Amino acid sequence: MTAAKQQTPAQKKASSSYKPQPIVLTALDGYLLSGSLFLPPGPIVTSRVPTSHPSNHDNSDLAEGATHKQDVEALTKVVIISAATATIQDFYFKFAIYLSQELGFIVVSYDNRGIGRSLPGSESLQFLKAAADNGPLPTTGSATSPPLPPKSTSASNGSGAEESSIDKDKKKDDKKKKNPLIGFEATIVDWSTKDLPGVFNYVLQHFPDSPQLYVGHSVGGHILPALDSYYTRNLERVLFVSVTSAYWRHMNSPLFTYWFFHMASPIVNKHYGYYPGKTFWGSMEDMPTGCLETWGFWSKHRDYMLGGNPEWKPNFGLFKVPIYSLYFSDDDFSSTSAPIIMDLIPNTQKRCVGVRPVEDLNMKKVGHMGFFFNSCKRKLWDSVVRSWFVDGRALDIEAIREHAALESSYARL
């Protein structure tokens, strides 16, 4: 295996300064989701242009206007990144920039409802949605923004002091405002049956002809096969990262997992009205109580999400998009259960590869989240992601180990 092509200094500078375009995605029930759109440099081809190809002497009506492989391969692919539980889309930005700026894909990331910027009643999302629906404001003519009111100034009659006290009272009221997740009803099932279809709808609407790729991290992989094939009709390949089972007996610390889901978390949820992940863990986001309850409910079942939602089994059986799944021996949660999840998707082509970071990659740690750190770029992104999404090859562990050794040797030069 050859080493990946190195970026020029100009390309590195452009990638590091790249900023995605904020977008608004609409779930099936109308809920607004915060998303980000990453566009690649250079020309973007998203519409098929019929070209003349040799027909092999086929002059039938069926040959006229047929879609040829060359036409499809010329289209710019769209990658959808679906996050892990209680993880914001910003966590994946460096990876998304790599996919767009170095591999040439269009990338769409998003926050599930109740996570990150997809909070209930978000005025910023409503504003962006209205702006997208109404189109850009005219830059000339009478339709200009009204002037801002003048700033208040202190006067000798004491009015400035009154305004200052009002501002202080307002700040106190703002602090007393409830967390928007309190009383907000949402579940992981909503993420699968309402949010994710809305994301696919956005891609199908804006890039109807483009082939799609999918990156599912943890729960982002659990929920994909539950979708109706209507939404995934343009999906070509899927990459699962750390898509393991949280069935409590499959976890690295089963007793702690059982205590967390079924003893501690119900008390915390009842006290706060939401799950304060930021307060307790730092690395997690705050989460609606219903999402944590779904997570805990699934953890009671050996078949995990299919045990909790058996009505998904027909769609799991019908899912036939090829899947390449990676999991890591130092996963903080469950280091051996990824093959169990893959067995729940019986009728697709799949490869599930377990990676030992120390032995196979000469890296100290990858864990449940580390695949998306920039430290994995040379040894994992440039090998498994490029091979799978660009070349259509799912590397085995020997090929991954060989590439990592080659990168390590380059690093020592």
C-alpha positions as CSV (number, residue, x, y, z in Angstrom):
1,M,0.0,0.0,0.0
2,T,1.3,3.4,-0.9
3,A,1.2,6.4,1.4
4,A,-1.5,9.0,1.0
5,K,-0.7,12.1,-1.1
6,Q,0.5,14.9,1.1
7,Q,-1.2,18.3,1.0
8,T,0.7,21.4,-0.2
9,P,1.2,24.3,2.3
10,A,-1.5,26.3,0.5
11,Q,-4.0,23.4,0.8
12,K,-3.2,22.9,4.5
13,K,-3.8,26.6,5.1
14,A,-7.1,26.6,3.2
15,S,-8.3,23.5,5.1
16,S,-7.4,24.9,8.5
17,S,-9.3,28.2,7.9
18,Y,-12.3,26.6,6.2
19,K,-15.7,27.3,7.8
20,P,-18.9,25.4,7.0
21,Q,-22.1,27.0,5.9
22,P,-24.9,26.8,8.6
23,I,-28.1,25.2,7.4
24,V,-31.5,24.3,8.9
25,L,-32.8,20.8,8.4
26,T,-36.5,20.0,9.0
27,A,-37.4,16.7,10.7
28,L,-40.5,14.8,9.5
29,D,-42.6,16.3,12.2
30,G,-41.5,19.9,11.4
31,Y,-38.9,20.2,14.2
32,L,-35.9,22.3,13.2
33,L,-32.4,20.9,13.4
34,S,-29.1,22.7,13.2
35,G,-26.9,21.5,10.4
36,S,-23.6,22.4,8.6
37,L,-22.8,22.1,5.0
38,F,-19.2,21.6,3.9
39,L,-18.5,22.2,0.2
40,P,-15.3,20.9,-1.5
41,P,-13.0,23.1,-3.5
42,G,-13.2,23.1,-7.3
43,P,-16.2,22.2,-9.5
44,I,-19.2,20.5,-7.9
45,V,-21.2,18.2,-10.1
46,T,-24.6,17.4,-8.7
47,S,-26.8,16.9,-11.8
48,R,-26.5,14.1,-14.4
49,V,-25.7,15.3,-17.9
50,P,-26.7,12.7,-20.4
51,T,-23.8,11.8,-22.6
52,S,-23.5,9.6,-25.6
53,H,-22.0,6.1,-24.9
54,P,-21.5,3.1,-27.1
55,S,-24.8,1.2,-27.1
56,N,-23.3,-2.1,-28.1
57,H,-25.7,-2.1,-31.1
58,D,-28.7,-1.7,-28.7
59,N,-31.1,0.5,-30.6
60,S,-34.1,-0.2,-28.3
61,D,-36.1,2.4,-26.5
62,L,-34.8,1.1,-23.2
63,A,-31.2,2.1,-24.2
64,E,-32.3,5.7,-24.9
65,G,-31.9,7.9,-21.9
66,A,-30.4,5.1,-19.7
67,T,-28.2,6.1,-16.8
68,H,-24.6,5.0,-17.4
69,K,-22.0,4.2,-14.7
70,Q,-19.7,7.0,-16.1
71,D,-22.4,9.6,-15.5
72,V,-23.0,8.6,-11.9
73,E,-19.3,8.4,-11.1
74,A,-18.8,11.9,-12.3
75,L,-21.2,13.3,-9.7
76,T,-19.9,14.8,-6.4
77,K,-20.8,12.4,-3.6
78,V,-22.5,13.6,-0.4
79,V,-21.5,12.3,3.0
80,I,-23.9,12.4,6.0
81,I,-22.3,12.3,9.4
82,S,-24.6,11.1,12.2
83,A,-23.2,11.7,15.7
84,A,-22.9,9.6,18.8
85,T,-25.3,10.0,21.7
86,A,-25.0,13.4,23.4
87,T,-22.3,14.6,21.0
88,I,-22.5,17.8,19.1
89,Q,-21.8,18.1,15.3
90,D,-18.8,20.4,16.0
91,F,-16.9,17.4,17.4
92,Y,-16.8,16.1,13.8
93,F,-15.8,19.3,12.0
94,K,-12.1,18.4,11.5
95,F,-13.1,15.0,10.0
96,A,-15.8,16.7,7.9
97,I,-13.2,19.2,6.6
98,Y,-11.0,16.3,5.7
99,L,-13.8,14.7,3.7
100,S,-14.7,17.9,1.9
101,Q,-11.4,19.6,1.4
102,E,-9.1,16.6,0.8
103,L,-11.4,13.9,-0.6
104,G,-13.7,16.3,-2.5
105,F,-17.1,15.3,-1.0
106,I,-20.0,17.5,0.0
107,V,-20.6,16.9,3.7
108,V,-23.7,17.4,5.8
109,S,-23.5,17.2,9.6
110,Y,-26.3,18.0,12.1
111,D,-27.4,18.0,15.8
112,N,-30.2,15.6,16.8
113,R,-33.1,17.3,18.5
114,G,-32.3,18.3,22.1
115,I,-28.6,18.2,21.4
116,G,-26.2,21.1,20.8
117,R,-27.8,23.9,18.7
118,S,-31.0,21.8,17.9
119,L,-32.8,23.0,21.1
120,P,-36.5,23.5,21.3
121,G,-37.8,26.9,20.4
122,S,-34.4,28.1,19.0
123,E,-34.9,31.6,17.6
124,S,-31.7,31.4,15.6
125,L,-32.9,28.3,13.7
126,Q,-36.3,29.9,13.0
127,F,-34.5,32.9,11.6
128,L,-32.2,30.8,9.4
129,K,-35.2,28.8,8.2
130,A,-37.2,31.9,7.3
131,A,-34.2,33.3,5.5
132,A,-33.7,30.1,3.5
133,D,-37.5,30.0,2.7
134,N,-37.6,33.6,1.6
135,G,-34.3,33.7,-0.2
136,P,-31.5,36.3,0.2
137,L,-32.4,39.8,1.0
138,P,-31.9,42.3,-1.9
139,T,-28.8,44.3,-1.7
140,T,-30.2,47.4,-3.5
141,G,-33.5,49.3,-3.5
142,S,-35.7,50.3,-0.7
143,A,-35.7,46.9,1.2
144,T,-32.8,47.8,3.5
145,S,-32.4,47.0,7.2
146,P,-33.9,49.6,9.5
147,P,-31.4,51.7,11.4
148,L,-30.5,50.5,14.9
149,P,-31.9,52.6,17.8
150,P,-29.3,54.9,19.4
151,K,-27.6,53.6,22.5
152,S,-28.9,54.9,25.8
153,T,-26.8,57.5,27.6
154,S,-26.7,58.5,31.2
155,A,-28.5,61.8,31.9
156,S,-28.5,64.2,34.8
157,N,-32.1,63.3,35.6
158,G,-31.1,59.9,36.8
159,S,-32.7,58.0,33.8
160,G,-29.4,56.3,33.1
161,A,-29.4,54.9,36.6
162,E,-32.9,53.5,36.1
163,E,-31.9,51.8,32.9
164,S,-28.9,50.3,34.6
165,S,-31.0,48.8,37.3
166,I,-33.4,47.4,34.7
167,D,-30.5,45.8,32.8
168,K,-29.4,44.2,36.1
169,D,-32.8,42.8,36.8
170,K,-33.0,41.4,33.3
171,K,-29.7,39.6,33.7
172,K,-31.0,38.1,36.9
173,D,-34.1,36.9,35.2
174,D,-32.0,35.4,32.4
175,K,-30.1,33.4,34.9
176,K,-33.3,32.1,36.4
177,K,-34.6,30.9,33.1
178,K,-35.1,27.2,32.9
179,N,-33.0,25.0,30.8
180,P,-34.9,24.6,27.5
181,L,-34.6,20.8,27.8
182,I,-36.8,20.8,30.9
183,G,-40.1,19.2,30.0
184,F,-39.0,18.7,26.4
185,E,-40.2,15.3,25.1
186,A,-37.7,13.6,22.8
187,T,-36.3,10.1,22.4
188,I,-33.6,8.3,20.4
189,V,-36.5,6.8,18.4
190,D,-37.3,10.3,17.3
191,W,-33.8,10.7,16.2
192,S,-34.2,7.7,13.9
193,T,-37.8,8.0,12.7
194,K,-38.0,11.8,12.4
195,D,-34.6,13.6,12.5
196,L,-32.5,11.3,10.3
197,P,-35.2,11.0,7.5
198,G,-35.3,14.8,7.6
199,V,-31.6,14.9,7.0
200,F,-31.8,12.5,4.0
201,N,-34.8,14.6,2.7
202,Y,-32.5,17.7,2.7
203,V,-29.8,15.9,0.7
204,L,-32.3,14.4,-1.7
205,Q,-33.9,17.8,-2.2
206,H,-30.7,19.7,-2.8
207,F,-28.6,17.0,-4.4
208,P,-31.1,14.6,-5.9
209,D,-28.8,12.8,-8.3
210,S,-25.6,12.6,-6.1
211,P,-24.6,9.3,-4.6
212,Q,-24.6,9.3,-0.8
213,L,-22.1,8.0,1.8
214,Y,-22.8,7.7,5.5
215,V,-20.7,7.9,8.6
216,G,-22.5,6.6,11.7
217,H,-20.7,7.0,15.1
218,S,-22.1,4.8,17.9
219,V,-25.9,5.5,17.9
220,G,-25.6,7.1,14.5
221,G,-25.1,3.6,13.2
222,H,-27.7,2.0,15.4
223,I,-30.5,4.1,13.9
224,L,-29.6,4.0,10.2
225,P,-31.0,0.6,9.2
226,A,-34.4,1.5,10.7
227,L,-35.0,4.0,7.9
228,D,-37.3,3.2,5.0
229,S,-35.4,2.5,1.8
230,Y,-37.2,5.5,0.3
231,Y,-34.7,7.8,2.1
232,T,-31.6,5.7,1.5
233,R,-32.2,5.0,-2.2
234,N,-29.1,6.9,-3.2
235,L,-26.9,5.5,-0.4
236,E,-23.8,3.7,-1.8
237,R,-21.7,2.8,1.2
238,V,-21.7,3.1,5.0
239,L,-18.9,3.5,7.5
240,F,-19.6,2.5,11.1
241,V,-17.3,3.8,13.8
242,S,-17.5,2.3,17.3
243,V,-21.1,1.1,16.7
244,T,-21.2,-1.3,19.6
245,S,-23.9,-2.7,21.8
246,A,-24.8,-1.1,25.2
247,Y,-26.6,-4.1,26.4
248,W,-25.5,-4.0,30.0
249,R,-23.9,-7.5,29.9
250,H,-21.9,-6.6,26.8
251,M,-20.3,-3.6,28.4
252,N,-16.8,-3.4,29.8
253,S,-18.2,-2.6,33.3
254,P,-21.6,-4.3,33.3
255,L,-22.5,-3.6,36.9
256,F,-21.7,0.0,36.6
257,T,-23.7,0.2,33.4
258,Y,-26.7,-1.3,35.1
259,W,-26.4,1.0,38.1
260,F,-26.0,4.1,35.8
261,F,-29.0,3.4,33.6
262,H,-31.5,1.9,36.1
263,M,-30.6,3.4,39.5
264,A,-28.7,6.7,39.2
265,S,-30.0,8.2,36.0
266,P,-33.7,8.0,36.9
267,I,-33.0,10.0,40.1
268,V,-30.9,12.6,38.2
269,N,-33.5,13.0,35.5
270,K,-36.3,13.5,38.0
271,H,-34.3,16.1,39.9
272,Y,-33.1,18.2,37.0
273,G,-35.9,17.5,34.4
274,Y,-33.2,16.7,31.9
275,Y,-29.9,14.8,31.9
276,P,-27.0,17.3,32.7
277,G,-24.3,15.5,30.8
278,K,-22.1,18.6,30.8
279,T,-22.2,19.0,34.5
280,F,-21.5,15.3,35.3
281,W,-19.2,14.2,32.6
282,G,-17.8,17.3,30.8
283,S,-17.4,15.4,27.5
284,M,-21.2,14.8,27.1
285,E,-23.8,17.2,26.1
286,D,-27.0,17.8,28.1
287,M,-29.7,15.5,26.9
288,P,-33.5,15.2,27.1
289,T,-34.7,12.7,29.7
290,G,-36.5,10.6,27.1
291,C,-33.2,10.1,25.1
292,L,-31.4,8.7,28.2
293,E,-34.5,6.6,29.0
294,T,-34.4,5.1,25.5
295,W,-30.7,4.3,25.9
296,G,-31.4,2.6,29.2
297,F,-34.4,0.7,27.9
298,W,-32.3,-0.7,25.0
299,S,-29.6,-1.7,27.5
300,K,-31.9,-4.2,29.0
301,H,-32.1,-6.2,25.8
302,R,-29.6,-8.6,24.4
303,D,-30.5,-7.4,20.8
304,Y,-30.1,-3.8,22.0
305,M,-32.1,-1.5,19.7
306,L,-34.0,-4.3,18.1
307,G,-34.9,-5.7,21.5
308,G,-36.3,-2.3,22.5
309,N,-37.9,-1.6,19.1
310,P,-38.8,-4.9,17.5
311,E,-40.9,-3.1,14.9
312,W,-37.6,-2.1,13.2
313,K,-36.7,-5.7,12.4
314,P,-38.3,-5.7,8.9
315,N,-36.3,-2.6,7.8
316,F,-33.1,-4.1,9.3
317,G,-33.7,-7.2,7.2
318,L,-34.3,-5.1,4.1
319,F,-31.2,-2.9,4.5
320,K,-28.7,-3.9,1.8
321,V,-26.2,-1.0,1.6
322,P,-22.6,-2.3,2.2
323,I,-21.3,-1.5,5.6
324,Y,-17.7,-1.3,6.8
325,S,-17.5,-1.3,10.6
326,L,-14.5,-0.4,12.7
327,Y,-14.2,-0.9,16.5
328,F,-11.3,-0.6,18.9
329,S,-10.0,-2.8,21.7
330,D,-9.6,0.1,24.1
331,D,-13.2,1.4,23.6
332,D,-14.2,2.9,27.0
333,F,-17.7,1.4,26.8
334,S,-17.8,-1.9,24.9
335,S,-14.7,-3.2,23.2
336,T,-16.0,-6.5,21.7
337,S,-19.7,-6.1,20.8
338,A,-19.6,-4.5,17.3
339,P,-19.9,-7.8,15.5
340,I,-23.1,-8.5,17.5
341,I,-24.6,-5.3,16.1
342,M,-23.6,-6.3,12.6
343,D,-25.3,-9.6,13.0
344,L,-28.6,-7.7,13.5
345,I,-28.3,-6.4,9.9
346,P,-28.3,-9.8,8.2
347,N,-28.8,-9.2,4.5
348,T,-26.1,-6.7,3.5
349,Q,-22.4,-7.0,2.5
350,K,-20.3,-6.2,5.5
351,R,-16.9,-6.3,7.0
352,C,-16.3,-5.7,10.7
353,V,-12.7,-5.1,11.8
354,G,-11.4,-4.8,15.3
355,V,-8.3,-2.6,15.7
356,R,-5.8,-2.7,18.6
357,P,-4.4,0.8,18.8
358,V,-1.1,-0.1,20.4
359,E,-0.3,-3.2,18.5
360,D,-1.8,-2.3,15.1
361,L,-1.4,1.4,14.9
362,N,1.5,2.2,17.3
363,M,-0.9,4.7,19.0
364,K,-1.5,5.0,22.7
365,K,-5.3,5.3,22.5
366,V,-8.3,5.6,20.2
367,G,-11.2,4.5,22.4
368,H,-14.8,5.2,21.6
369,M,-14.3,8.8,20.4
370,G,-10.7,9.1,19.2
371,F,-11.2,8.0,15.6
372,F,-12.4,11.5,14.9
373,F,-9.4,13.2,16.5
374,N,-6.9,14.7,14.1
375,S,-4.2,12.4,15.5
376,C,-5.9,9.5,13.5
377,K,-5.7,11.3,10.2
378,R,-2.6,9.7,8.8
379,K,-3.1,6.2,10.2
380,L,-6.8,5.8,9.8
381,W,-8.5,8.4,7.7
382,D,-5.9,8.2,4.9
383,S,-6.2,4.4,4.9
384,V,-9.7,3.1,5.8
385,V,-11.8,6.2,4.9
386,R,-10.0,7.0,1.6
387,S,-10.0,3.3,0.6
388,W,-13.7,2.7,1.5
389,F,-15.2,6.0,0.3
390,V,-13.0,6.7,-2.7
391,D,-11.9,3.3,-3.9
392,G,-14.7,1.1,-2.5
393,R,-12.3,-1.2,-0.7
394,A,-12.9,-2.3,2.9
395,L,-9.4,-2.9,4.3
396,D,-8.7,-5.8,6.5
397,I,-6.6,-5.5,9.6
398,E,-3.4,-6.5,7.8
399,A,-3.7,-3.7,5.3
400,I,-4.5,-1.2,8.1
401,R,-1.5,-2.4,10.1
402,E,0.7,-2.1,7.0
403,H,-0.4,1.4,6.3
404,A,0.1,2.5,9.9
405,A,3.6,1.0,10.0
406,L,4.5,2.9,6.8
407,E,3.2,6.2,8.3
408,S,5.2,5.5,11.4
409,S,8.4,5.0,9.3
410,Y,7.8,8.3,7.5
411,A,7.3,10.1,10.8
412,R,10.8,8.9,12.0
413,L,12.5,10.3,8.9
